[in-house]
Amino acid sequence: MTGEHSSKQYDMDLETIRSKVLLMGGLVESHFHDAMSCFRTGNVEQAEAVILSDLEVNRLEVSLDDMCSHLIVKRQPAANDLRTVVATGKVITDLERIGDESTKIARIARDAHASKHNLAMFSGYETVRVLAHGVADMLHQALDAFARLDQTKAVQLIAQDAIVDNDFRSIMRNLITFMMEDPSTISSSLDALWVAKAIERIGDHAKNIAEHTIYIVEGRDIRHSDYVATKQEQQN
């Protein structure tokens, strides 16, 4: 009976952590959306709100890390259970870093507006708009795959990261061309480049979340492997 009670309590504790992780995920999703919105509009108040709200993301990271540590010490999970806790801790770290990247975008938007470059900034937004929409979808799908422990969705998501990387390189080449042809675009082009890089990094973290999900389900660390290509071949 004691073992059964302990197992139930562990499940309850882990579910509490997972719920808070998904809450944190929803928060960083919202911050990314708001950061891109103020980059488009130059809304300084919205940018300041995104920057300030990163403090809440940081507090959640610290709180959740502490909960994971206490769960390991108190319940001493083994095998699959320990794997789940460790992977969840890594998801928490990736979410916090997504929050950091969204804050970078908000700061760029705020500073560009203060420098009276908001018209040029709007064209910068158009440069990264498609990339931002694709990465926002990746992040949403990554959180959904983690919530459902959906291995198939996680594999599909990881494959999308190559598209994001190619789009980023294309944006970078175009912006370099703009700056070379018209030096007056250097300031706004650099803003767009830093934003594009932040978006690309958010895509990387979304991919990481998908990899952690596969680790929970299969117990396989698929980083730096041909796992996704193999899975795609099997599906075809």
Buried (B, 14 or more C-beta within 10 A) or exposed (E): EEEEEEEEEBEEBBEEBBEBBBEBBEBBBEBBBBBBBBBBBBBBEBBBBBBEBBEEBEEBBEBBBEBBEEBBEEBEBEEEBBBBBBBBBBBBBBBBBBBBBBBBBBBBBBBBBEEEBBEBBBEBBEBBEEBBEBBBBBBBBBBBBBBEBBBEBBBBBBBBBEEBBEBBEEBBEBBEEBBEEEEEBBBBBBBBBBBBBBBBBBBBBBBBBBBBBBBBBEEEEBEEEEBBEEBBEEEE
